[in-house]
Amino acid sequence: MNIAVVGFGVGGANILKTIIDHKNYNDKIKIHIFEKNEELGVGLAYAKDTNYKLLNVHERYMSLNLDNPNHFKDWLKDKNKDDKKIEGMVPRIVFASYIKDTFGKYMENENVIFHHAKVKDIYKEGSTFRIVSDKGNCNEEFDSVFLSIGQSYYKDSYNLKDYKNYIHNPFPLNEKIEGIKDGQSIGIIGAGPTAIDIYRYLRNFKDVTYPLYFFTKSNGFSPIDIPYYVDDDICSIDEKWIEENKDYDGFVELEKVKKQIKDDFAKYGHDLTDTYNKYKDTDINAYNMALKENDLGLSFAQTYTMQLTGHAALIYNSLNGLDKLEVDNNYLEMIDFIVTKTPTITMQNIVEDYHKAKIKVIKGTNDVKVDSDGKFVVTSDNEEEIKTDVIINAQGFEKNLLSAVNGDILLANLYKRKYIEDDVNGKFIRVAYPSYKLVNKKFGLMENFYLNGMWAGGTDVLNNDLRSIIKSGQLAAYDFMDKI
Ligand SMILES: Cc1cc2nc3c(=O)[nH]c(=O)nc-3n(C[C@H](O)[C@H](O)[C@H](O)COP(=O)(O)OP(=O)(O)OC[C@H]3O[C@@H](n4cnc5c(N)ncnc54)[C@H](O)[C@@H]3O)c2cc1C
């Protein structure tokens, strides 16, 4: 039997481990890995780069063993890596060593065959699958395919890709950002985690011409991480809670979920909506106050939503259709806002630079054009035109499948074959829950054809998070391995 895993970031590596550890695994099963990059197991997030590319979240939420939240923490201690932290956070290249340590023995298994290739097409032939890559047609037939292709590509909303001094994909930082010349004025499009990585690198390694601009559509930076020192589980909603609260029809009422969250917050004297309203304008001064006053309401909400989102897919897919709609319209954005944090020390630096007018956040950006001198001209709702020599892109990834089919050959071919279709208003790819099998109008449920990661985000909500990637890969791999 042949199994194909397409994409070998941490998601693909975890699928490999789950297959090999499964009780039904045997020596006759060959696992073929297709990965276009040289470095295995890391994807874009943890690929070789500067030490200053840091994890966004604390070690507790970065365990590769879902049964043991301390797995990464203990590994750091065992390997004497605790002192490698920068601005209080672990470098992503240290996390890459942890990935390689954890998955290394599976990668060395003699039944695992690596193909250093970019997959361009996958098609069904009878009950098996064929794979075409940039190296040609693979001779093998596959009984099952796991797509673990992760993030798509960075968006280019202002069509700047062909211009000099536009840095479309900022990673690796120590190559792309390093190339900026002293004296050049710089604008960053975005203020999310990628923009934070860029800022940190510039601040520590480059002689920046100030002010440094951040151009955003509406929001500024994510809220400051207020450290919370109580490690106890404060969120009552987990797998057990969902099971106990299911109705006769298998759904959990949203009202019950909301009440439990409200009660959990009230127990400690906090309220999620109040906290969201306090910070949703992304005001840097408000973040500064939050740190000075040690706003426990914010820190509680951050810790709570971190725990809650560890079960996001399960909760979301346990709701009935109308309740799901209500969550889409009223709650997903709020939870995503609170759970996404700017590391504490980094935000302290931002506050300091902001007060010295070294950085400027321009909200309401409308357009970015290039003038006859090759300078970037940025227009926004509230400011006069701003000109910069360099623009660094940190807009986030293309999540719209109908756009991505123009930029990704594999997605284009799968869409043409009607194996994949968009899930939510053109975004994401439809998969079933909890199997993560592809679903479409032509073939229905695609047996033995799985997808996890960013593209499954309409089902696996809030999945820009290691824990979701690990959990979804396990569920998909169990679905296949349980039945062989
Ligand atoms: C910059 C960045 C920082 C992040 N930081 C954190 C963090 O601190 N904490 C956290 O929990 N999460 C973080 N995330 C979220 C992150 O998405 C997950 O933690 C995780 O890395 C995703 O793993 P993945 O395997 O699904 O995707 P990826 O890591 O994107 O891996 C997908 C792999 O598939 C390969 N591939 C794609 N298409 C093809 C093809 N056609 N043929 C062959 N190979 C292909 C790619 O080369 C890549 O190696 C971060 C994400 C990014 C982008």
The ligand as an SDF file (V2000), in Angstrom:
LIG
                    3D

 53 58  0  0  0  0  0  0  0  0999 V2000
    5.4740   33.3250    9.6280 C   0  0  0  0  0  0  0  0  0  0  0  0
    4.5730   32.4470   10.4470 C   0  0  0  0  0  0  0  0  0  0  0  0
    4.7370   32.3660   11.8240 C   0  0  0  0  0  0  0  0  0  0  0  0
    3.9240   31.5400   12.6060 C   0  0  0  0  0  0  0  0  0  0  0  0
    4.1340   31.4690   13.9560 N   0  0  0  0  0  0  0  0  0  0  0  0
    3.3720   30.6410   14.7030 C   0  0  0  0  0  0  0  0  0  0  0  0
    3.5860   30.5070   16.1090 C   0  0  0  0  0  0  0  0  0  0  0  0
    4.4550   31.1650   16.6790 O   0  0  0  0  0  0  0  0  0  0  0  0
    2.7870   29.6700   16.8050 N   0  0  0  0  0  0  0  0  0  0  0  0
    1.7970   28.9410   16.1950 C   0  0  0  0  0  0  0  0  0  0  0  0
    1.1010   28.1620   16.8690 O   0  0  0  0  0  0  0  0  0  0  0  0
    1.5800   29.0490   14.8730 N   0  0  0  0  0  0  0  0  0  0  0  0
    2.3340   29.8710   14.1230 C   0  0  0  0  0  0  0  0  0  0  0  0
    2.1000   29.9790   12.7850 N   0  0  0  0  0  0  0  0  0  0  0  0
    1.0060   29.2090   12.2420 C   0  0  0  0  0  0  0  0  0  0  0  0
    1.5510   28.0660   11.4160 C   0  0  0  0  0  0  0  0  0  0  0  0
    0.7600   28.1290   10.3110 O   0  0  0  0  0  0  0  0  0  0  0  0
    1.5240   26.6830   12.0470 C   0  0  0  0  0  0  0  0  0  0  0  0
    2.1420   26.6880   13.2860 O   0  0  0  0  0  0  0  0  0  0  0  0
    2.2330   25.6240   11.1680 C   0  0  0  0  0  0  0  0  0  0  0  0
    3.5640   25.9530   10.9000 O   0  0  0  0  0  0  0  0  0  0  0  0
    1.5220   25.3280    9.8710 C   0  0  0  0  0  0  0  0  0  0  0  0
    2.0300   24.1060    9.3990 O   0  0  0  0  0  0  0  0  0  0  0  0
    1.5670   23.4290    8.0420 P   0  0  0  0  0  0  0  0  0  0  0  0
    2.3650   22.1850    7.9100 O   0  0  0  0  0  0  0  0  0  0  0  0
    0.0880   23.3390    7.9900 O   0  0  0  0  0  0  0  0  0  0  0  0
    1.9500   24.4790    6.9050 O   0  0  0  0  0  0  0  0  0  0  0  0
    3.3570   24.9510    6.3450 P   0  0  0  0  0  0  0  0  0  0  0  0
    4.3080   25.1400    7.4490 O   0  0  0  0  0  0  0  0  0  0  0  0
    3.0430   26.0850    5.4580 O   0  0  0  0  0  0  0  0  0  0  0  0
    3.8720   23.7150    5.4830 O   0  0  0  0  0  0  0  0  0  0  0  0
    3.3350   23.3640    4.2330 C   0  0  0  0  0  0  0  0  0  0  0  0
    4.4320   22.7440    3.4040 C   0  0  0  0  0  0  0  0  0  0  0  0
    3.8580   22.3150    2.1650 O   0  0  0  0  0  0  0  0  0  0  0  0
    4.7840   22.5710    1.1290 C   0  0  0  0  0  0  0  0  0  0  0  0
    4.0280   22.6420   -0.1290 N   0  0  0  0  0  0  0  0  0  0  0  0
    3.0000   23.4750   -0.4210 C   0  0  0  0  0  0  0  0  0  0  0  0
    2.5300   23.2300   -1.6570 N   0  0  0  0  0  0  0  0  0  0  0  0
    3.2730   22.2180   -2.1510 C   0  0  0  0  0  0  0  0  0  0  0  0
    3.2650   21.5140   -3.4010 C   0  0  0  0  0  0  0  0  0  0  0  0
    2.3900   21.8140   -4.3620 N   0  0  0  0  0  0  0  0  0  0  0  0
    4.1710   20.5240   -3.5790 N   0  0  0  0  0  0  0  0  0  0  0  0
    5.0700   20.2130   -2.5980 C   0  0  0  0  0  0  0  0  0  0  0  0
    5.1290   20.8450   -1.4070 N   0  0  0  0  0  0  0  0  0  0  0  0
    4.2310   21.8350   -1.1810 C   0  0  0  0  0  0  0  0  0  0  0  0
    5.4370   23.8870    1.5290 C   0  0  0  0  0  0  0  0  0  0  0  0
    6.6830   24.0390    0.8960 O   0  0  0  0  0  0  0  0  0  0  0  0
    5.5440   23.7180    3.0480 C   0  0  0  0  0  0  0  0  0  0  0  0
    6.7870   23.1700    3.4340 O   0  0  0  0  0  0  0  0  0  0  0  0
    2.9000   30.7930   11.9850 C   0  0  0  0  0  0  0  0  0  0  0  0
    2.7310   30.8910   10.5930 C   0  0  0  0  0  0  0  0  0  0  0  0
    3.5560   31.6970    9.8330 C   0  0  0  0  0  0  0  0  0  0  0  0
    3.3480   31.7740    8.3630 C   0  0  0  0  0  0  0  0  0  0  0  0
  1  2  1  0
  2  3  1  0
  2 52  2  0
  3  4  2  0
  4  5  1  0
  4 50  1  0
  5  6  2  0
  6  7  1  0
  6 13  1  0
  7  8  2  0
  7  9  1  0
  9 10  1  0
 10 11  2  0
 10 12  1  0
 12 13  2  0
 13 14  1  0
 14 15  1  0
 14 50  1  0
 15 16  1  0
 16 17  1  0
 16 18  1  0
 18 19  1  0
 18 20  1  0
 20 21  1  0
 20 22  1  0
 22 23  1  0
 23 24  1  0
 24 25  2  0
 24 26  1  0
 24 27  1  0
 27 28  1  0
 28 29  2  0
 28 30  1  0
 28 31  1  0
 31 32  1  0
 32 33  1  0
 33 34  1  0
 33 48  1  0
 34 35  1  0
 35 36  1  0
 35 46  1  0
 36 37  1  0
 36 45  1  0
 37 38  2  0
 38 39  1  0
 39 40  1  0
 39 45  2  0
 40 41  1  0
 40 42  2  0
 42 43  1  0
 43 44  2  0
 44 45  1  0
 46 47  1  0
 46 48  1  0
 48 49  1  0
 50 51  2  0
 51 52  1  0
 52 53  1  0
M  END
$$$$
